[in-house]
């Protein structure tokens, strides 16, 4: 089980019925109702897709200044540099603005920092080179620069005008530049604050083109903006939803030859492309270039108009991604090993460091660690100068940027936003930072240990409605992203019909059933040997719904997110628990049922031995129903599940064990060493009374 706690949403039946009566597909209606959009008005508003962006770009503070200065530079033939960032957001923003400037005949160059050599953001040395080697008169940043106070002053010394466009959080002071465009500026009235860096760059291009060109420009650049927006995990609402919807709809008709080549190289050219394909296939390959120090390669791919060159660069990008994956796996294993030696008070936030790690890959590993350990994660690459560069990722709503502000006295520099950030730190300050950030997270959690939680939208009951047509209709909820996650479904009390390893033993294929309904499922990165599951076991399964296409056949498939021994009783288990409860509460039990309830002496012995094996230092805390199933399997014999519950009550009555039940959890503490007569327990005396004492000797 990957997640300690499953949080199941409730889809009110009357709301689901209202939506289905109005023509909404059943699964879509369930998700909408679970997410608080059960009224016809809310559902219609959410599912509607705008074709135009809602707000004028000139609502952004300084956008008029930025557009005026760039238009003047184009008219005067000044040399313009677009200064980007090495992640997908920064690369797509760079390409978007470069392509537009070229279309206007501008004299322009691009500069994307090299992650290791240059570091993040606007740098003094790159600015000097742009001025001295290329004669640049104007630098326009995309997806960076909002904290570049000293660099803005240096630009003045070089005689270069500077325009900053960014979407990251601002510090108290803003750079002194010709224009600073960032919706997070405290004095910026722009209504939507959650644009990606490429979204701000798109707004700049729309401002430069003017209102008459807005539709044409949006149609050309929406796909680039969609890729950057999805990759940067921006909130999928308002203008971001419009950008990504339009981008997905037009991605295969894109004019960008390099993007066409990448779609073909990844096998997506003839398939439906959703935000999922962008997030898991396209974006990682573009990102790999920046992480492996080759961000210019990705930008060149997207900018090229040479088909042969595009094919070559697409192949290189995919090769870089494979290299990145290998490096990532190695770093992840080393990080997990470090975590094993961290004391308990340093696990609310994971702060790890090494001088062996690849600086470009630690951010991905931080994301994986945050998900696995359910806490914010900080991965620090240490250089030879005893300076560390950190990539960090949030978890559970913890605001990274605010936390880093509270630790700023320990940091050389920092930037980012609430979900992802980075900073520079001296080696000697890492222990103090680790202690302080753990205190911050501990306070945020109210002193409780972090708990891994899975939020489930819908617990499925009407399994006959899980059809191809219904699963395809879930596309109405697209695009997915932050604030509009891909819906998670659950089936409780399913039975494992079969399971086998596939994909060179890296993944698990399952066949599940509930009642007369059967489903195929795939559980990625889990093998048959490591899953701990057995055929015929009752399980609860959480999953995404998807269509599997194989040799021309299309079938519904469950993409498993988590699976656990079922916390819900079968009809037989429910009857057993009810019967045992009736006896223990002094109710009427028929003699034949009393006989079913009475354990043999061997069953008592085997159950006690199983409890001793399960407990550590005499205590154990288990999920109640899975524990009863496991213990009954160890007890064996006749009616083991029914008799396990009764035998535990006997042990408790005679002081051999303490049982504490809380919701679905059973806490057991053993008190061995006592000599007791089990037959004198209240439950057994009650059974003997019903049976007339003739079976007493059986115990």
N, C-alpha and C positions, 0 to 999 in steps of 0.2 A: 504494500500500500504506500503510495507516494505522499498522500496528504493525510494529516492527522484528523482533520475535521472537514466534513462536507456540509456546506451551507446550501440547503435546497430552497429555491424560490417557490412561491405559491402563485399559481395561475388560477384566479377565481373562476369557477365553472360558469357563473352567469356572464362574466365578461367574455370568456372564450366562446360561449354560445352566441352572444350578441355579435361578435365579430364574424363567426362562421355563417351565421344567418345572413350577414351582409355580404357574403361572398369571399371572405378571406380564407385562405387555406388553413387547415387545422393546426399544423405545426407553427406556422407564422402567427396565428392567433394566440397560441399558447405562449410563445416568446413575448409577444407584445403585451399580453395581459400580465405576465410575470414581471415585466420591466415597467409596469405602471402606466401602460398606454392601452388600457382596455376599452376606452371610449372610442366611438367612431371618429370623433374629431381628432383626438390625439394620434390614433393609428394612421389616419389619412395624412396628417401633417408630417408625421415621421417618415412615412414611406414615399412622400412626394419628393421629386428630385428636380432641383432648379437647374436651368441651363445657362443662367448668367449669374455672375457674382453679385452679391447683395449690396456692397458698399463701394463708394467711389474711393479710388486710391488716394485722392487728395484729402481724405479725412485723416490720414496719417500725418502726424506732426513732421514738418520739414520735407514732406514729399514734394511740395511745390519748389522748394529750394533745390532739391536733388535733381528734379526733372529739368529745371531751368539751367543748372550748371552743366549737366550732361549734354543737353541740346546745344548749348553754346560751344562746348568742346567739339562736338561733331561738326558744327558749322564752321568753326575756326580751324579744323584739321589738327587739333591737338591730339597727342598720344594718350590713350586711355588704357589703364590696366584694370582688369577685373581680378580682384584678390579673393580667392575662395577658401574652402576648407576641404579636408581629405575624406570626409564621410559622404554617404550617398546624398544627403541633403545639400551639402556644400558643393559637391561635384555637379549635381543637376542644376543648382542655382547658377554656378559658373557657366555651364553650357548654355543655359537659357539666356542669360544676359549677353554672353559673347555672340550667340547666334543672332540675336536682335541687333546688336551694335553693328555686326558685319552687314546685315541686311540694309542698314542705314548708310553704309559706306564708311563707317568710322574706322580710324586707324587705331586698332586695339590689340592688346596681348592679354593672355591670361597667366595667372600665377596661382598654383595650388601648393601650399607648403608640403614638404616631405615630413612625415610624422616624426621620424627619429632625428633627422638633422635640424629641422626648423622648429619643431614643436607646434603647438596649437596657436592659431590666431595670427594677427598682424605682427610682423617682426621687423626690427630695425634693419637687419642686414638685407632681407629681401627687398625692402623699400629702397635701400641705397642702390642695390643692383638695378632695380627697375628704373631708377632715375638716371644713373650714370651710364648703363649699358644700352638702355632702350629709349632714353630721353622722355620718359613718362611725365606728363604734366598733371594728370588726374588719376587718382586711385579710387576705385569703387569697391568696397568690400561686400561680400555676400555671405551670410551665415556666420559672420564673425565681426569682431571689432568693437563691440559695445563697451568693453572694459579697457580698451587700448588708450588710456590717458597719456602715458609717456610717448607712445608711438605717434599720437596725433601731434604732439609738440615737435617730435623729430621730423614729421612730414613738413612742418612749417620751416624748419631749418634747411631742409632739402629744397624748398621752393616748390613743393608738390601740394596741390589741393587734395583734400580727402573727403570722400562721401562714405558714410557708414550705413549699411543696411544689415540688420540683424534681427533675430527673434529671441535671443537669450535674455535672461533676467539682467536688469541694470543694477549697478551699484549706486551709491549716493550721488557721485559726480559723473557727468557725461563727458566724453571726449570733446575737445574744442575743434570741431571740424566744420567744413562748409555746409554739411547737412548730416543729421543723425536720425535715421529712420528705423524705428523699432516700436512695435505696438505696445511693448512693455514700459516704454517711457512713462513716468508718472503723469506727465502733462499731455500725453497722446490721447485724443478723444476717439480713436478708432474703436468701433464697437466690439470687434472680434479680436481677442488677444492671443489666439492659439494657432496662428499661422506658422508653418515651418519657415526656415530660412528661404527655401525656394518659393514659398508662397509670397513672402515679402518681395523677393526678386521679381516674381510675376506681376505684382502690383506696381512695381517700379516701371516695368516695361509697358504696362497698360497706361500708366501716367505719361510716359514718353510718347506713346503712340497717339494719345488723345482719344476722346470718347468715340469718334467716328471709326476708329480702328479696333475698338475693344473686342468685338465679337470675333474678328479675324485673328487677332493675336491670341485670344484665349483658346480658340480652336487649335492653333498651332502648338501652343506651349502647355496645354493642360496635362498631356501625358507625362512630360518631364516633371511637372509640378506634382502630379499624383504619385509618381515613384518616390520622390523625395519626401513627400508628406507621410506616406505609409511607412517608409524606412525609418523616419525619425519619430515614429510612434506618437504623432500628434492626435489630439482629441478629434474623433470623427463626427463632427457636428458642424452646423452652420456652413461657412464658406469652404471648410476642408471637405465636407461631404460633397459639395458641388464640384470641387476641383477633382476629387478622386473618382466620382461617378462619371464625369465627362472624360477624364483621362482613361479609365478602363474601357469605356464605350468606343474610344477612338484609337486604342493602342495599336491595333493591327493595321490601321490605315495611316500610321504616323509617317511623316515626311523624313524622319531621321533614319538614315540608312543604317547607321550603327546599331540603333535599337532593334531594327528589323533583323540584323545579323545575330544579335544576342538572343532574340526570341527563337530563331532557327537553331542556334547552337545548343540551346537549353531544351529543345523539343516542345516549345510552347506555341510555335507559329500557327499550328492548325487546331489549337485547343482553346476552350473558353478561359479567359484570364480574369482572375478576381484579385482582390487585395491579398488573398492568401498566397497566390503565385508570386505576386510582387514581394511580399514579405519574406518568403522562404526560398525563392529561386532567383529572381532577378536582383533584388537588393543585395543579398550576400555576395554575389559575384562582382557587382560594382564596388561594394564596400571592401572586398578583398584587395582591390588595387591599392586603395589608400592604406589599408592595414599592413600590407607588405611593402609599402614604400613606393608604389607605382601609381599614385592617384592620377597623374597626367595621362596614363594609358587609358583609363576609363573615360576621361574627358575627351581624349583624342578619338576614341571609338564613337562617342555620341556626336561629335562635331564633324567627323569625316563625311565626305560626299563620294568617296571611292569605294565601290562595292567589294573589290578584292581586298583592299586594306581593311575594310570593316570585318570581313570574315576572318582575316588573320588576327586582328585585335580581339575579336570575340573569343577565339580559341585560346589566346594568351590569357584572357581574363578568367576563363573557366579553369585553366591550369593553375593560375594563381590561387583560385578559390580552393582547389584540392590541396595545395601546399598549405594554405591557411588552416584548413581543417586538421591536418596532421599536427601542426604546431599547437593548435588550440587543444587538441586531445592531450598532448604531453603536459601543457601548462595546467590544465584542469586536474589531471592526476596529481601533480605536485602540490597544487593548492589544497586538494582534499586531504593529502597527507599532512600538510601544515595544520589544518583545522583540527585534526585529531589531537594535537598537543596543546590547543588553546584551553586555558582554564574557563570554567563555566561563566565567570563574570565578564568574559571577553568574547561572548558568542551572540550577544544581541546585535552586534554589527561586526562583520568579518573584515579585519584589516590585515592584509597579507602583503608580503614584500619579498622580492628576490632580485639579484643582479643577473639572473640567467634568463629571465622571461623576455619575450619579444614584446616591445612596447606597443606595437600595433595590434596585438591580439588580446591583450589583457582585458579590454573593455567587454569583449564577447564572453570571456570567462567570468567576469564579474556578473554579467546577466545570468549566466547559468547557475552560478553559486547563489545568487539572490533567490532564484526560483527554487533551487534544491533545499536550501536551508531556511527559507522564509524570513530573510532579514536583509537589510542593506549590506552591500558588499563593496569593498575597496581593494583594488589590485594595484600595487605600487611597483613600478619598474625602477630599479636603482641603477644609476649611472656611475661611471668611474669617479665622478667629482663629488660623490656622496650626496647627490641630489636625487630625489625620487619624483617620478611623474606618475600620477595616479589616475585611473579611470574608475568611476564608481557608478553604481546603479542602485536605485531605490527599491523598496518593497513595502506593500501594505499602506501606502499613502504618506509615508515619511518624506518630508520635504528636504531634499538634499541641499539645495541652494541655501535655505535658511540655516540649516545645520552647519554648513561650511562657513557661513558668515559668523556664527558663534565661535568658530575655531580659527578665525582668520589670523590671530596672533601667532599661531603655530605654522602657518602656511606662507609660502613665498608669493603665491598667486593662486587664484581659483576662478572658475566660471562655469556656466551651464544653466540648468534649470532644475525643477523639483524632482524630475525622474532620473536624469542622467547629468553627470558633471565631471569635472576634472580639476586637478590642482597639482602644484609643485610643492614639495616639502623636503626639508633637510633630514638626512638619515637619523640624526640624534633626536629629532622631534617626533618620530613615528610612535614610540611607546606612549608619550604624553597624548598624542592625537588619538591613539587607540583607546586609551582610558576615557578620554573626554567624549568621543563620539559614541562609545558604548553607554555612557551615562545618558547622553541625549536620547538615544533610542530606548533605553530602559524607562526614562521618564515618559516618553511618547507612548510606550506600551503599558504604562501604569504599574511598572515593576514586575509585570508578568513575563514569563518566558515566551519567546516568539512561537507561534503555532502555525504550521502550514495549513492553509485553508483553500478549499476548492469551492468556488461559487457555481452552483448548478441552476440553470434557468428553469428547466422543466423536468419533473419526474413523470415519465410516460406511463399511461395506464391503457389507453386505447391503441394497442400495438397493431391492430388491423389497419390503422390509418398511416402507418409508417411505410409509405409506398414511394416508388420512383418519382411520381408526380409531386407528391408532398415534399420530398427532399429537394427536388429541383426548385420548388417554389420558395425555398428558404433564401434563394438569391435575391428576393425582394428586399431582404434586410441589409444587403450589401450597400456600401462598402463597410467592412469591419475595421475596427481600430480602437484606440483608447476611447472609452465611453460608449462604444458600441461593439463589444467583443463578439466574436463568433459564438453563437449560442451553444451551450453545453447541456446535453440531455442525460438522463439517467434511467436505468431499469433496475428495480429492486427485486431481489429474489430470483434471478435468472439461474439456469443450470448450465454448467459447462458440459457440452456434449463431447467435444474433442479439442485438443490443442497440439500444435506442432511448431517447431522453429522453422523460420524461413530466412532468406537473405543471408546465407552463410552464418546461420545461428545468431544473427543480430536482432531479429524481430520475432514476434510471437503471433501466430495466426490461430484464431479461436472460432469455434462454432458454438453459439449460445442458443438457449431456448427458454421460453416461458410459456406455459400452456401449450397451445398448438402453433405458436409462432416461433420461427427459427431465424437467426441472424448470423451472418459472417462478420468477423471483427478482426482488426489488426492492431497490435500494440507495439509501437515502434520502440527500439532500443531496449527491449525486454526479451530475454530468451526463455525457453522452456525450462532450462536448468535453474535459472535464477528467480523465476516468478513465484515459486512456492504454491502453485495451483495444481489441482488434481481433477481429472474427469469426474463428472457427476456432482462436483462440489457446488453448493448454492452460493452465489455471489451477488453483490451489487456492482454495477458497472456504469461508469461515467464516460461520456464519449461525445465526439462530434459526429454528425451525420454527413455522409458523403456518398457520391456515386463512384463505384469502381467499374472501370472499363477494361475488359480483357477479351481479346480476340473477337471484338465486335459485340460482345455481350455487356449490358449495363445492369448492374445490380446495386441494391442498397448495401452499404458497408458501414460498420461502426468503427470509427477511429478512436481507440480507447485512450483516455487520458489517465484514468485510474481505475483500479478494481480492488475489491476487498471482500472478505467473507461476509455474507449477507447479515445485516443487522435486523432483518425482518423475518419473522417466522413463517414457515410453510403452514399449510392448513393442519397437517399432522402435528407439527411442533406446537402450534397454537392450542390444539386440543390437549396435548400433553401438559403444557404449562397451566392451562385452565384446570385440569384435573388435579394436578399437584397443589395448585393454589387453593382449590376447594377443600382438600384434606387439611392443609396447614392452617386454614382459617376456620376449621371446625364445621365445615359443611357436610352435607350428606354424600357419602361415597358408597356405591354398590360393592358387594363382596368381590365380584369378578374384577372390578377396577382396582380394589385394594390389593388383590393378588398381582395385578400388573405392576402396581407401584412398589411392591416389596423387593428390595435388592437382596441378592444372596451375599453370604459372607465373602466369597471370592470377589464379588463386584465391589464391596466396600474396600477390600484390600487393594485391588487394582486402582480404584479411584484415589485412595490415599497416596499410593506410590506415584501416580501421575501428578498429584498436587505437589508433592515434594520435588519432583523433577522440574515443574513449571516455576516454582517460587525461587526467588533469590533472597537470601537472608530471611527466609520464612514469609516473604510477602510478594504479591504480584497484583498488578492492575491490568485487567483485560476487558475487551469488548464482551458484553454479557453473552449474547447468543453464540458468537463464534467460540467463546470459551466453553460453553455447555456442549457444543458439538465436538470440540477437541477432547474434552474430558469423557464424553460418552463413548467416543471411539476407543479411548484407552480402557474404559470400564468393560466394554464388550458384554457378551451374554444377551439375555432376553431384555427387551424394552430399555436399552441403555440410556436413551435421551430422557425418557420419563423418570427413570430411577436415579439419574445423576442429580437432577434438581432436588429430589427427595433426600438422597444421601448427603448432599451438602447441608441441607437443613438439619439432618441428624448430627453431623459433625459440629455444626454451630450450636445446637442445643446442648451437647455434652461438653462444650468448651474446648474442643479440639481445633476449632477454626473460628475466626471472626469474618463475617460477610457484610460488606457495606455496598449497597447498590445505589448508584446515582445516574439517572437517565439510562443510557445504554452501557454504562461502565460497571464492572464488578471488581471490587477490591477484596482480595482474600489474604488473610494473615493466619498462618498456622501456629498452633501452640502444642507442639509435640511433647512427649515425655510423660503425659498424664495417663493413668490407668483408669479407664472408664468402661462402663457396661453400656454398649450401644442400645441394647434392648430396653433400657430404662428411659430412653429419650421420648419426649412427648409425641413426635410423629410416629415412631414405631409402636408405642403403646396404643395409639389411636388405631393403627392398622390391625394390631392383634385383637382389639375389641371387635372390630368389624368382622375379622376372619374367625373369631372364636378360639384364639390361642393355639390352634392346631399347627400353625406354620411358624411358631416362635423359634423352634429349633433350627429352622432353615438359616437363621442369621447367626 
